[in-house]
Amino acid sequence: MIYDVIVIGGGASGMMSAGTASLLGLKTLLIEKNERLGKKLLITGKGRCNITNSGDTNSFISSYGKNGRFLYRALSEFSNEHLINFFHHLGVKTKLERGGRIFPLSDKSQDIVSALKKYLHENQCEISLNSSVGTITKDGDIFKIKVYPVRDLPSRRAGNGRFTNKDGSFTLSANYMTPNCRQEPAAFSNGASNNIFESKKVIIATGGCSYPLTGSTGDGYSFAKEFGHSITEITPALVPLETKESFVKKLQGLSLKNVLVKAFSEKKEISSEFGEMLFTHFGISGPVILTLSGTIVEELKKGRKVHISINFKPALSREILTKRLLREFESSSNKHLYNVLKSLLPEKLAELFIDLCEIPEKKPVHQITREERERIQNLLTDFRLEITKARGFDEAIITRGGISLNEINPYTMESKKVKGLFFCGEIIDIDGITGGYNLQEAFSTGYLAAKGASKS
């Protein structure tokens, strides 16, 4: 049996691609090495699944940085409106939240995965689960894909020959198969002889390297490289950051809204974001930090010293903030400083401010000097933390880098090097900011790859 299309990878882009190819009348097989489809999709958006954004095409293009223009055709063929209507048709209602983020009305990512499964089954797409692709070769016009059953997926990424550095940086391995997996030849129910599937077209949708426990272990990069493709540097993106200051541990779990965060490389401001952030035991995270992380990581790679400045009261000018502090101090002149700070800040921050300002906790407010008040005010508007490193792929939402866009046709997602070979999703060299942009890229390129395969 020779399939028209074989899609490798059962994530967002893979399921969209396989379902669309089947809808277009192609005999399609979807191969997934996990025991179920959409494993990574289930944990996106903290289990709520931010599928897209309500922004226009230009806002989408700008969200992907310098490589965004590559997606003009994909976003035109399958836009955010198309995606929302697609899920509505499959029974998933959606809602609009702050920042233009679009979520399923139920707040359940499982509804998105179930809808995509329904799409596959309705269009009679064949699916092979627990199937790890070993090699992909091409004989004339036919691709041959050797597949092994996976009975025991690795519980850790260490030791698989792909992730070699403590910082989570990626190294290609000549060994496609994961040594921690037990793999044995076995007969497939669809009758593939010697575990080899044949197809006229192949769409690789294996994802990147983020959250490797969900199956994103970088296999697709190796397959692409074997076919002569270039892989740009692979690094974690949309990733939490570690700080030099150990006192952040005291703030662990503290989530802040409506803060302004500026990033500085040496003494030059390189970026800023307004919104939510979170303190962790190792440093900082949250939407604002994840968005800034890409720029910060690039500066750290250049060996530059990077720090951030947090303004906890960005809505107040310095003059207004000074007046408010004076008013608070005058109305509570006999209270201890700590009690007054609690009216301005979360309790954990108030405690830390006392320590950092080196002011006795029980010092009455009327005894606070002008110099001490200015120290407090400076911390409120310019709370500085030095960034030492980014966390690894285990905590990164997406992967930065991938298959060079110069080697992919943006109108079809077909390889410019190998006829009949297509790529989609996180595996290509495109990554966006938070807010639904990355899933939209996966769905749009998956759709376009299927359409390209049907016309090729």
DRENDO-1510 file (C-alpha; in Angstrom, 1 decimal, always signed):
<recs>
REC; n; res; u; v; w
REC; 1; MET; +0.0; +0.0; +0.0 .
REC; 2; ILE; +1.3; +3.4; -0.9 .
REC; 3; TYR; -0.2; +6.4; +0.8 .
REC; 4; ASP; -0.7; +9.7; -0.9 .
REC; 5; VAL; +0.6; +11.5; +2.3 .
REC; 6; ILE; +2.2; +10.4; +5.5 .
REC; 7; VAL; +2.2; +13.0; +8.3 .
REC; 8; ILE; +4.8; +12.5; +11.1 .
REC; 9; GLY; +3.7; +14.0; +14.4 .
REC; 10; GLY; +0.3; +14.2; +16.1 .
REC; 11; GLY; +0.5; +17.6; +17.6 .
REC; 12; ALA; -1.4; +20.8; +16.6 .
REC; 13; SER; +0.2; +21.2; +13.1 .
REC; 14; GLY; +0.2; +17.4; +12.4 .
REC; 15; MET; -3.4; +16.8; +13.2 .
REC; 16; MET; -4.5; +19.8; +11.2 .
REC; 17; SER; -2.3; +18.7; +8.3 .
REC; 18; ALA; -3.5; +15.1; +8.3 .
REC; 19; GLY; -7.1; +16.0; +8.7 .
REC; 20; THR; -7.0; +18.5; +5.9 .
REC; 21; ALA; -5.1; +16.2; +3.6 .
REC; 22; SER; -7.8; +13.5; +4.2 .
REC; 23; LEU; -10.5; +16.1; +3.6 .
REC; 24; LEU; -8.9; +17.0; +0.2 .
REC; 25; GLY; -9.2; +13.3; -0.9 .
REC; 26; LEU; -5.7; +12.1; -0.1 .
REC; 27; LYS; -5.1; +8.7; +1.4 .
REC; 28; THR; -3.4; +9.8; +4.6 .
REC; 29; LEU; -1.6; +8.2; +7.5 .
REC; 30; LEU; -0.7; +10.1; +10.7 .
REC; 31; ILE; +2.2; +8.6; +12.7 .
REC; 32; GLU; +2.6; +9.6; +16.4 .
REC; 33; LYS; +5.1; +8.1; +18.8 .
REC; 34; ASN; +3.0; +8.9; +21.9 .
REC; 35; GLU; +0.2; +6.7; +23.1 .
REC; 36; ARG; -2.3; +9.5; +22.3 .
REC; 37; LEU; -2.6; +12.5; +20.0 .
REC; 38; GLY; -2.2; +16.1; +21.1 .
REC; 39; LYS; -0.2; +15.4; +24.3 .
REC; 40; LYS; +1.6; +18.7; +24.3 .
REC; 41; LEU; -1.5; +20.6; +23.2 .
REC; 42; LEU; -3.3; +19.4; +26.3 .
REC; 43; ILE; -0.9; +21.4; +28.6 .
REC; 44; THR; -0.8; +24.6; +26.6 .
REC; 45; GLY; -2.1; +27.8; +28.2 .
REC; 46; LYS; -2.0; +26.0; +31.6 .
REC; 47; GLY; -4.5; +23.5; +30.3 .
REC; 48; ARG; -6.8; +26.1; +28.8 .
REC; 49; CYS; -5.3; +26.2; +25.3 .
REC; 50; ASN; -4.9; +29.7; +23.9 .
REC; 51; ILE; -5.6; +28.7; +20.3 .
REC; 52; THR; -5.1; +32.1; +18.5 .
REC; 53; ASN; -5.4; +35.9; +18.9 .
REC; 54; SER; -8.0; +38.4; +17.6 .
REC; 55; GLY; -5.4; +40.7; +16.0 .
REC; 56; ASP; -5.1; +41.5; +12.4 .
REC; 57; THR; -2.6; +40.0; +9.9 .
REC; 58; ASN; +0.0; +42.7; +10.5 .
REC; 59; SER; -0.1; +42.2; +14.3 .
REC; 60; PHE; +0.5; +38.5; +13.7 .
REC; 61; ILE; +3.4; +39.1; +11.3 .
REC; 62; SER; +5.1; +41.5; +13.7 .
REC; 63; SER; +4.7; +39.0; +16.6 .
REC; 64; TYR; +7.0; +36.6; +14.9 .
REC; 65; GLY; +9.9; +39.1; +14.6 .
REC; 66; LYS; +12.2; +39.1; +11.6 .
REC; 67; ASN; +10.9; +35.9; +10.1 .
REC; 68; GLY; +7.2; +36.9; +10.3 .
REC; 69; ARG; +6.8; +37.8; +6.6 .
REC; 70; PHE; +7.3; +34.2; +5.7 .
REC; 71; LEU; +3.8; +33.5; +7.1 .
REC; 72; TYR; +1.8; +35.9; +4.9 .
REC; 73; ARG; +0.5; +33.1; +2.7 .
REC; 74; ALA; -0.2; +30.7; +5.5 .
REC; 75; LEU; -2.1; +33.3; +7.5 .
REC; 76; SER; -4.0; +34.3; +4.3 .
REC; 77; GLU; -5.0; +30.8; +3.5 .
REC; 78; PHE; -5.9; +29.9; +7.1 .
REC; 79; SER; -6.4; +33.0; +9.3 .
REC; 80; ASN; -7.5; +33.4; +12.9 .
REC; 81; GLU; -11.1; +33.8; +11.7 .
REC; 82; HIS; -10.8; +30.6; +9.7 .
REC; 83; LEU; -9.5; +28.8; +12.8 .
REC; 84; ILE; -12.2; +30.1; +15.1 .
REC; 85; ASN; -14.9; +29.0; +12.5 .
REC; 86; PHE; -13.1; +25.7; +12.1 .
REC; 87; PHE; -13.5; +24.9; +15.8 .
REC; 88; HIS; -17.0; +26.3; +16.0 .
REC; 89; HIS; -18.0; +23.9; +13.2 .
REC; 90; LEU; -16.5; +21.0; +15.2 .
REC; 91; GLY; -18.6; +22.1; +18.2 .
REC; 92; VAL; -16.1; +24.1; +20.2 .
REC; 93; LYS; -17.3; +27.6; +21.2 .
REC; 94; THR; -14.6; +30.2; +21.9 .
REC; 95; LYS; -14.2; +33.4; +24.0 .
REC; 96; LEU; -12.1; +36.5; +23.8 .
REC; 97; GLU; -9.9; +37.5; +26.7 .
REC; 98; ARG; -7.5; +40.3; +27.6 .
REC; 99; GLY; -4.8; +41.0; +25.0 .
REC; 100; GLY; -6.9; +39.5; +22.2 .
REC; 101; ARG; -6.3; +35.9; +23.4 .
REC; 102; ILE; -8.9; +33.3; +22.2 .
REC; 103; PHE; -9.7; +30.3; +24.4 .
REC; 104; PRO; -12.3; +27.6; +24.2 .
REC; 105; LEU; -15.3; +28.7; +26.2 .
REC; 106; SER; -15.0; +25.7; +28.5 .
REC; 107; ASP; -11.4; +26.6; +29.4 .
REC; 108; LYS; -10.5; +23.0; +28.6 .
REC; 109; SER; -7.7; +22.1; +26.1 .
REC; 110; GLN; -9.2; +18.6; +25.9 .
REC; 111; ASP; -12.0; +20.1; +23.9 .
REC; 112; ILE; -9.5; +21.3; +21.3 .
REC; 113; VAL; -7.8; +17.9; +21.1 .
REC; 114; SER; -11.1; +16.1; +20.9 .
REC; 115; ALA; -12.3; +18.4; +18.0 .
REC; 116; LEU; -9.1; +17.7; +16.1 .
REC; 117; LYS; -9.6; +13.9; +16.6 .
REC; 118; LYS; -13.1; +14.3; +15.4 .
REC; 119; TYR; -11.8; +16.1; +12.3 .
REC; 120; LEU; -9.4; +13.2; +11.6 .
REC; 121; HIS; -12.0; +10.5; +12.1 .
REC; 122; GLU; -14.7; +12.3; +10.0 .
REC; 123; ASN; -12.3; +12.4; +7.1 .
REC; 124; GLN; -11.1; +8.8; +7.6 .
REC; 125; CYS; -7.5; +9.5; +8.3 .
REC; 126; GLU; -5.5; +6.4; +9.4 .
REC; 127; ILE; -3.6; +6.8; +12.6 .
REC; 128; SER; -0.7; +4.8; +14.0 .
REC; 129; LEU; +0.1; +5.5; +17.7 .
REC; 130; ASN; +3.0; +4.3; +19.8 .
REC; 131; SER; +5.0; +4.4; +16.5 .
REC; 132; SER; +8.5; +5.9; +16.5 .
REC; 133; VAL; +10.0; +6.8; +13.1 .
REC; 134; GLY; +13.5; +5.5; +12.7 .
REC; 135; THR; +14.5; +6.6; +9.2 .
REC; 136; ILE; +13.0; +8.3; +6.2 .
REC; 137; THR; +14.4; +7.6; +2.8 .
REC; 138; LYS; +13.4; +8.3; -0.8 .
REC; 139; ASP; +13.5; +5.8; -3.6 .
REC; 140; GLY; +12.6; +7.5; -6.8 .
REC; 141; ASP; +9.3; +9.3; -6.2 .
REC; 142; ILE; +8.4; +7.2; -3.2 .
REC; 143; PHE; +9.3; +7.9; +0.4 .
REC; 144; LYS; +10.0; +4.9; +2.7 .
REC; 145; ILE; +9.4; +5.4; +6.4 .
REC; 146; LYS; +10.7; +2.8; +8.8 .
REC; 147; VAL; +8.7; +2.7; +12.0 .
REC; 148; TYR; +9.2; +0.9; +15.3 .
REC; 149; PRO; +6.6; +0.4; +18.1 .
REC; 150; VAL; +7.4; +2.3; +21.2 .
REC; 151; ARG; +6.5; +0.4; +24.4 .
REC; 152; ASP; +8.3; +2.5; +27.0 .
REC; 153; LEU; +8.8; +6.2; +26.3 .
REC; 154; PRO; +11.7; +7.7; +28.1 .
REC; 155; SER; +10.9; +9.3; +31.4 .
REC; 156; ARG; +13.8; +11.8; +31.1 .
REC; 157; ARG; +15.5; +13.6; +28.2 .
REC; 158; ALA; +19.0; +12.9; +29.7 .
REC; 159; GLY; +21.0; +10.2; +27.9 .
REC; 160; ASN; +19.2; +10.3; +24.6 .
REC; 161; GLY; +22.2; +11.8; +22.8 .
REC; 162; ARG; +20.3; +15.0; +21.8 .
REC; 163; PHE; +20.4; +17.3; +24.8 .
REC; 164; THR; +24.0; +17.6; +26.0 .
REC; 165; ASN; +24.3; +20.9; +27.8 .
REC; 166; LYS; +23.0; +21.9; +31.2 .
REC; 167; ASP; +21.5; +25.0; +29.7 .
REC; 168; GLY; +19.3; +22.9; +27.5 .
REC; 169; SER; +21.0; +23.7; +24.3 .
REC; 170; PHE; +20.4; +21.3; +21.5 .
REC; 171; THR; +22.9; +19.1; +19.7 .
REC; 172; LEU; +21.9; +17.0; +16.7 .
REC; 173; SER; +22.6; +13.3; +17.0 .
REC; 174; ALA; +23.2; +10.7; +14.3 .
REC; 175; ASN; +21.1; +8.3; +16.3 .
REC; 176; TYR; +17.4; +8.9; +15.4 .
REC; 177; MET; +16.1; +6.3; +17.8 .
REC; 178; THR; +16.0; +7.0; +21.5 .
REC; 179; PRO; +18.1; +4.5; +23.4 .
REC; 180; ASN; +15.9; +4.7; +26.4 .
REC; 181; CYS; +13.0; +3.2; +24.4 .
REC; 182; ARG; +12.5; -0.5; +23.9 .
REC; 183; GLN; +12.0; -1.0; +20.2 .
REC; 184; GLU; +11.1; -4.2; +18.4 .
REC; 185; PRO; +10.0; -5.0; +14.9 .
REC; 186; ALA; +6.3; -6.0; +14.9 .
REC; 187; ALA; +3.5; -6.6; +12.4 .
REC; 188; PHE; +1.2; -3.6; +12.0 .
REC; 189; SER; -2.5; -4.2; +11.6 .
REC; 190; ASN; -2.6; -2.3; +8.3 .
REC; 191; GLY; -0.2; -4.9; +6.8 .
REC; 192; ALA; +3.0; -2.8; +6.4 .
REC; 193; SER; +5.8; -5.2; +5.6 .
REC; 194; ASN; +8.9; -5.0; +7.7 .
REC; 195; ASN; +7.5; -1.9; +9.4 .
REC; 196; ILE; +8.0; +0.2; +6.4 .
REC; 197; PHE; +5.3; +2.6; +5.2 .
REC; 198; GLU; +5.5; +4.0; +1.7 .
REC; 199; SER; +4.1; +7.4; +0.5 .
REC; 200; LYS; +4.2; +9.8; -2.4 .
REC; 201; LYS; +4.4; +12.8; +0.0 .
REC; 202; VAL; +5.7; +13.3; +3.6 .
REC; 203; ILE; +4.8; +16.1; +6.0 .
REC; 204; ILE; +7.1; +16.4; +9.0 .
REC; 205; ALA; +5.3; +18.0; +11.9 .
REC; 206; THR; +7.4; +16.7; +14.8 .
REC; 207; GLY; +7.6; +19.9; +16.7 .
REC; 208; GLY; +10.7; +21.4; +18.4 .
REC; 209; CYS; +12.4; +20.5; +21.6 .
REC; 210; SER; +10.3; +22.2; +24.3 .
REC; 211; TYR; +8.6; +20.0; +26.9 .
REC; 212; PRO; +10.5; +16.9; +25.7 .
REC; 213; LEU; +8.4; +14.6; +28.0 .
REC; 214; THR; +5.5; +15.2; +25.7 .
REC; 215; GLY; +7.5; +13.7; +22.8 .
REC; 216; SER; +9.1; +16.8; +21.4 .
REC; 217; THR; +12.7; +15.5; +21.3 .
REC; 218; GLY; +13.9; +17.1; +18.1 .
REC; 219; ASP; +13.6; +14.0; +15.8 .
REC; 220; GLY; +12.4; +16.1; +12.9 .
REC; 221; TYR; +15.6; +18.1; +12.8 .
REC; 222; SER; +17.6; +15.0; +12.2 .
REC; 223; PHE; +15.3; +13.8; +9.4 .
REC; 224; ALA; +15.5; +17.2; +7.7 .
REC; 225; LYS; +19.3; +17.3; +8.0 .
REC; 226; GLU; +19.5; +13.9; +6.4 .
REC; 227; PHE; +17.7; +15.4; +3.4 .
REC; 228; GLY; +20.3; +18.2; +3.2 .
REC; 229; HIS; +18.4; +20.9; +5.1 .
REC; 230; SER; +20.1; +23.5; +7.2 .
REC; 231; ILE; +19.1; +23.8; +10.9 .
REC; 232; THR; +19.5; +27.2; +12.5 .
REC; 233; GLU; +20.6; +27.3; +16.2 .
REC; 234; ILE; +18.1; +25.7; +18.5 .
REC; 235; THR; +17.4; +27.4; +21.8 .
REC; 236; PRO; +14.5; +27.5; +24.4 .
REC; 237; ALA; +12.1; +30.4; +23.8 .
REC; 238; LEU; +9.2; +31.9; +25.8 .
REC; 239; VAL; +11.1; +30.6; +28.8 .
REC; 240; PRO; +11.4; +31.6; +32.5 .
REC; 241; LEU; +14.6; +33.4; +33.6 .
REC; 242; GLU; +17.0; +32.9; +36.5 .
REC; 243; THR; +18.2; +35.8; +38.5 .
REC; 244; LYS; +21.4; +36.5; +40.4 .
REC; 245; GLU; +19.6; +37.7; +43.4 .
REC; 246; SER; +18.7; +34.9; +45.8 .
REC; 247; PHE; +16.1; +37.0; +47.7 .
REC; 248; VAL; +13.6; +36.2; +44.9 .
REC; 249; LYS; +12.9; +32.9; +46.8 .
REC; 250; LYS; +11.1; +35.0; +49.4 .
REC; 251; LEU; +8.7; +36.1; +46.7 .
REC; 252; GLN; +8.1; +32.6; +45.3 .
REC; 253; GLY; +4.5; +32.3; +44.0 .
REC; 254; LEU; +3.8; +36.1; +44.0 .
REC; 255; SER; +1.9; +37.1; +40.9 .
REC; 256; LEU; +1.7; +40.7; +39.9 .
REC; 257; LYS; -0.6; +42.4; +37.4 .
REC; 258; ASN; -0.2; +45.7; +35.5 .
REC; 259; VAL; +3.6; +46.1; +36.0 .
REC; 260; LEU; +6.0; +47.6; +33.5 .
REC; 261; VAL; +9.2; +45.6; +33.0 .
REC; 262; LYS; +12.1; +47.0; +31.0 .
REC; 263; ALA; +15.1; +44.9; +29.9 .
REC; 264; PHE; +18.6; +46.4; +29.7 .
REC; 265; SER; +21.7; +45.0; +28.0 .
REC; 266; GLU; +24.7; +46.6; +29.7 .
REC; 267; LYS; +23.1; +50.1; +30.2 .
REC; 268; LYS; +21.0; +50.2; +27.1 .
REC; 269; GLU; +17.3; +49.6; +27.2 .
REC; 270; ILE; +16.5; +46.8; +24.7 .
REC; 271; SER; +12.8; +46.0; +25.3 .
REC; 272; SER; +9.9; +46.6; +27.6 .
REC; 273; GLU; +6.5; +45.0; +28.2 .
REC; 274; PHE; +3.4; +45.8; +30.3 .
REC; 275; GLY; +1.3; +43.1; +32.0 .
REC; 276; GLU; +1.6; +40.2; +34.3 .
REC; 277; MET; +4.6; +38.5; +35.8 .
REC; 278; LEU; +5.4; +35.8; +38.4 .
REC; 279; PHE; +8.2; +35.3; +40.9 .
REC; 280; THR; +9.6; +31.8; +41.3 .
REC; 281; HIS; +12.1; +30.0; +43.5 .
REC; 282; PHE; +14.8; +30.6; +40.8 .
REC; 283; GLY; +13.8; +33.9; +39.4 .
REC; 284; ILE; +10.9; +35.3; +37.3 .
REC; 285; SER; +8.3; +34.1; +34.8 .
REC; 286; GLY; +4.8; +35.0; +33.6 .
REC; 287; PRO; +3.6; +36.5; +30.3 .
REC; 288; VAL; +5.7; +39.7; +30.4 .
REC; 289; ILE; +8.9; +37.8; +31.2 .
REC; 290; LEU; +8.2; +35.1; +28.6 .
REC; 291; THR; +7.8; +37.7; +25.9 .
REC; 292; LEU; +11.0; +39.5; +26.9 .
REC; 293; SER; +13.0; +36.2; +27.2 .
REC; 294; GLY; +13.8; +35.9; +23.5 .
REC; 295; THR; +15.5; +39.3; +23.4 .
REC; 296; ILE; +17.2; +38.7; +26.7 .
REC; 297; VAL; +18.6; +35.3; +25.7 .
REC; 298; GLU; +20.1; +36.7; +22.6 .
REC; 299; GLU; +22.0; +39.3; +24.6 .
REC; 300; LEU; +23.2; +36.7; +27.1 .
REC; 301; LYS; +24.5; +34.6; +24.3 .
REC; 302; LYS; +26.6; +37.6; +23.3 .
REC; 303; GLY; +28.2; +37.6; +26.7 .
REC; 304; ARG; +26.5; +40.8; +27.8 .
REC; 305; LYS; +25.3; +41.7; +31.2 .
REC; 306; VAL; +21.5; +41.9; +31.3 .
REC; 307; HIS; +19.2; +43.2; +34.0 .
REC; 308; ILE; +15.5; +44.1; +34.2 .
REC; 309; SER; +13.8; +47.0; +35.9 .
REC; 310; ILE; +10.3; +46.5; +37.4 .
REC; 311; ASN; +8.0; +49.4; +37.9 .
REC; 312; PHE; +5.3; +48.4; +40.4 .
REC; 313; LYS; +3.4; +51.6; +39.9 .
REC; 314; PRO; +3.6; +52.5; +36.2 .
REC; 315; ALA; +0.3; +54.4; +36.2 .
REC; 316; LEU; +1.8; +57.0; +38.6 .
REC; 317; SER; +4.3; +59.7; +37.6 .
REC; 318; ARG; +7.2; +60.2; +39.9 .
REC; 319; GLU; +5.6; +63.5; +41.1 .
REC; 320; ILE; +2.3; +61.9; +41.8 .
REC; 321; LEU; +3.9; +58.9; +43.5 .
REC; 322; THR; +5.9; +61.2; +45.8 .
REC; 323; LYS; +2.7; +63.0; +46.8 .
REC; 324; ARG; +0.9; +59.7; +47.5 .
REC; 325; LEU; +3.8; +58.5; +49.7 .
REC; 326; LEU; +3.8; +61.7; +51.7 .
REC; 327; ARG; +0.0; +61.5; +52.1 .
REC; 328; GLU; +0.2; +57.9; +53.3 .
REC; 329; PHE; +3.0; +58.8; +55.7 .
REC; 330; GLU; +1.1; +61.8; +57.1 .
REC; 331; SER; -2.2; +59.9; +57.6 .
REC; 332; SER; -0.3; +57.0; +59.3 .
REC; 333; SER; +2.4; +58.9; +61.1 .
REC; 334; ASN; +2.4; +56.7; +64.2 .
REC; 335; LYS; +2.2; +53.4; +62.4 .
REC; 336; HIS; +5.2; +51.2; +61.7 .
REC; 337; LEU; +6.6; +51.4; +58.2 .
REC; 338; TYR; +5.8; +47.8; +57.4 .
REC; 339; ASN; +2.1; +48.4; +58.0 .
REC; 340; VAL; +2.1; +51.3; +55.7 .
REC; 341; LEU; +3.9; +49.5; +53.0 .
REC; 342; LYS; +1.3; +46.7; +53.1 .
REC; 343; SER; -1.2; +49.2; +51.9 .
REC; 344; LEU; +0.9; +49.8; +48.8 .
REC; 345; LEU; +2.3; +46.4; +48.1 .
REC; 346; PRO; +1.6; +42.7; +48.5 .
REC; 347; GLU; +2.8; +41.5; +51.9 .
REC; 348; LYS; +5.8; +39.5; +50.6 .
REC; 349; LEU; +7.1; +42.6; +48.7 .
REC; 350; ALA; +6.5; +44.8; +51.7 .
REC; 351; GLU; +8.7; +42.5; +53.8 .
REC; 352; LEU; +11.4; +42.5; +51.2 .
REC; 353; PHE; +11.3; +46.3; +50.8 .
REC; 354; ILE; +12.0; +46.7; +54.5 .
REC; 355; ASP; +15.1; +44.4; +54.1 .
REC; 356; LEU; +16.4; +46.0; +50.9 .
REC; 357; CYS; +16.0; +49.6; +52.2 .
REC; 358; GLU; +17.7; +48.6; +55.5 .
REC; 359; ILE; +15.0; +50.3; +57.5 .
REC; 360; PRO; +13.9; +48.8; +60.9 .
REC; 361; GLU; +10.5; +47.1; +60.4 .
REC; 362; LYS; +9.0; +48.8; +63.4 .
REC; 363; LYS; +10.3; +52.2; +62.7 .
REC; 364; PRO; +7.4; +54.7; +63.0 .
REC; 365; VAL; +6.6; +56.4; +59.7 .
REC; 366; HIS; +7.0; +59.9; +61.2 .
REC; 367; GLN; +10.7; +59.0; +61.8 .
REC; 368; ILE; +11.3; +58.1; +58.1 .
REC; 369; THR; +13.9; +60.4; +56.6 .
REC; 370; ARG; +13.7; +61.9; +53.1 .
REC; 371; GLU; +16.6; +59.7; +52.0 .
REC; 372; GLU; +14.8; +56.6; +53.3 .
REC; 373; ARG; +11.5; +57.6; +51.5 .
REC; 374; GLU; +13.4; +58.1; +48.3 .
REC; 375; ARG; +14.9; +54.6; +48.6 .
REC; 376; ILE; +11.4; +53.2; +48.9 .
REC; 377; GLN; +10.2; +55.2; +46.0 .
REC; 378; ASN; +13.1; +54.1; +43.8 .
REC; 379; LEU; +12.3; +50.5; +44.6 .
REC; 380; LEU; +8.7; +51.0; +43.7 .
REC; 381; THR; +9.6; +52.3; +40.2 .
REC; 382; ASP; +13.0; +50.7; +39.5 .
REC; 383; PHE; +13.2; +47.3; +41.1 .
REC; 384; ARG; +16.3; +45.8; +39.5 .
REC; 385; LEU; +17.2; +42.1; +39.0 .
REC; 386; GLU; +20.2; +40.7; +37.1 .
REC; 387; ILE; +19.4; +37.9; +34.7 .
REC; 388; THR; +22.0; +35.1; +34.7 .
REC; 389; LYS; +20.4; +32.5; +32.4 .
REC; 390; ALA; +17.3; +31.1; +30.8 .
REC; 391; ARG; +15.7; +27.9; +32.0 .
REC; 392; GLY; +16.0; +24.8; +29.7 .
REC; 393; PHE; +13.7; +23.1; +27.2 .
REC; 394; ASP; +11.8; +21.4; +30.0 .
REC; 395; GLU; +10.2; +24.7; +30.9 .
REC; 396; ALA; +10.3; +26.5; +27.5 .
REC; 397; ILE; +6.9; +27.0; +25.8 .
REC; 398; ILE; +8.4; +26.8; +22.3 .
REC; 399; THR; +11.7; +26.4; +20.5 .
REC; 400; ARG; +13.6; +29.2; +18.7 .
REC; 401; GLY; +15.4; +28.2; +15.5 .
REC; 402; GLY; +14.7; +25.2; +13.2 .
REC; 403; ILE; +14.7; +24.4; +9.5 .
REC; 404; SER; +15.9; +27.4; +7.5 .
REC; 405; LEU; +13.1; +29.3; +5.9 .
REC; 406; ASN; +15.3; +29.9; +2.8 .
REC; 407; GLU; +14.8; +26.2; +2.1 .
REC; 408; ILE; +11.0; +26.1; +2.3 .
REC; 409; ASN; +8.5; +27.3; -0.2 .
REC; 410; PRO; +6.2; +29.8; +1.8 .
REC; 411; TYR; +3.3; +29.2; -0.7 .
REC; 412; THR; +3.2; +25.4; -0.1 .
REC; 413; MET; +5.5; +24.6; +2.8 .
REC; 414; GLU; +7.3; +22.2; +0.5 .
REC; 415; SER; +11.1; +21.7; +0.7 .
REC; 416; LYS; +13.1; +23.4; -2.0 .
REC; 417; LYS; +15.6; +20.6; -1.8 .
REC; 418; VAL; +13.4; +17.5; -1.9 .
REC; 419; LYS; +10.2; +17.2; -4.0 .
REC; 420; GLY; +7.3; +15.9; -2.0 .
REC; 421; LEU; +8.8; +16.7; +1.4 .
REC; 422; PHE; +6.9; +19.3; +3.5 .
REC; 423; PHE; +7.3; +20.9; +6.9 .
REC; 424; CYS; +5.0; +22.6; +9.3 .
REC; 425; GLY; +4.6; +23.9; +12.9 .
REC; 426; GLU; +7.4; +24.4; +15.4 .
REC; 427; ILE; +10.0; +22.6; +13.5 .
REC; 428; ILE; +10.5; +25.5; +11.1 .
REC; 429; ASP; +12.6; +28.6; +12.1 .
REC; 430; ILE; +9.7; +30.7; +13.4 .
REC; 431; ASP; +8.6; +31.6; +16.9 .
REC; 432; GLY; +6.2; +34.2; +18.2 .
REC; 433; ILE; +5.4; +36.0; +21.4 .
REC; 434; THR; +2.7; +34.7; +23.9 .
REC; 435; GLY; -0.9; +35.3; +23.1 .
REC; 436; GLY; -2.0; +32.5; +20.8 .
REC; 437; TYR; +0.4; +33.4; +17.9 .
REC; 438; ASN; +2.4; +30.1; +18.0 .
REC; 439; LEU; -0.6; +27.8; +17.9 .
REC; 440; GLN; -2.0; +29.8; +15.0 .
REC; 441; GLU; +1.3; +29.4; +13.2 .
REC; 442; ALA; +1.1; +25.6; +13.8 .
REC; 443; PHE; -2.5; +25.4; +12.5 .
REC; 444; SER; -1.9; +27.7; +9.5 .
REC; 445; THR; +1.3; +26.0; +8.3 .
REC; 446; GLY; -0.3; +22.6; +8.9 .
REC; 447; TYR; -3.2; +23.5; +6.7 .
REC; 448; LEU; -1.0; +25.0; +4.0 .
REC; 449; ALA; +1.3; +22.0; +3.9 .
REC; 450; ALA; -1.7; +19.7; +3.4 .
REC; 451; LYS; -3.0; +21.9; +0.6 .
REC; 452; GLY; +0.4; +22.1; -0.9 .
REC; 453; ALA; +0.7; +18.3; -0.8 .
REC; 454; SER; -2.7; +17.9; -2.6 .
REC; 455; LYS; -1.6; +20.2; -5.4 .
REC; 456; SER; +2.0; +19.1; -5.7 .
</recs>
